[in-house]
Amino acid sequence: MPNTDDQHLSAVRSGDLNGLRAVYREFLPRISRLITRNGGSHDDALDIFQDALVVLFEKTRDGSFQLTSSFSTLIYGVCRNLWGNRLQKKSRTEVTLADDFKFKDDSANLEHAIVEEEKNRLFWDAFRKLGADCQQLLRLFFEKKTMEEIAEVMQFSSVGYAKKRKFLCKENLLEAVKADPRFNDYQNAG
């Protein structure tokens, strides 16, 4: 039977070896995929995962920390932020992660980072509901391609048509986000 979120958090807080082994076994593979998809190695993933456990230990040791999301979301968000920080230190000015718009340093406010992770998940769930053409067009837009470049890549007849399609795709995305039951929760969360 898998451990609960509270058991995982307790293992991190207390340093319980069996509990920590369970945390590694359950969550390290997902973190390793995140890091390796974004320019890192398995060793980088292990380092980031260990650093995240230290961050969680420090945040939880006084007992006042309240888990407001799943442990999985928490550890993933902390690891993503730590990896983004490491990449930024390697003199990159902007880091784009495979499953996120752009890295934002939210490590100073862990609760905010968790909410942002959930908002990102909502966004990408809605994004995946779009047609392939809209997804491609918006990805090009997110990559800061010019409308001329987008029109060329998408083989549109004109820049004006590319702008119209971008507008319609953004509207469809916004409708999909607002239609999700989680939208109202996150809108109120900040």
Secondary structure by P-SEA (a helix, b strand, c coil): ccccaaaaaaaaaaccaaaaaaaaaccaaaaaaaaaaccccaaaaaaaaaaaaaaaaaacccccccccccaaaaaaaaaaaaaaaaaaaccccccccccccccccccccaaaaaaaaaaaaaaaaaaaaccaaaaaaaaaaaacccaaaaaaaaccccaaaaaaaaaaaaaaaaaaaaaccaaaaaaaac
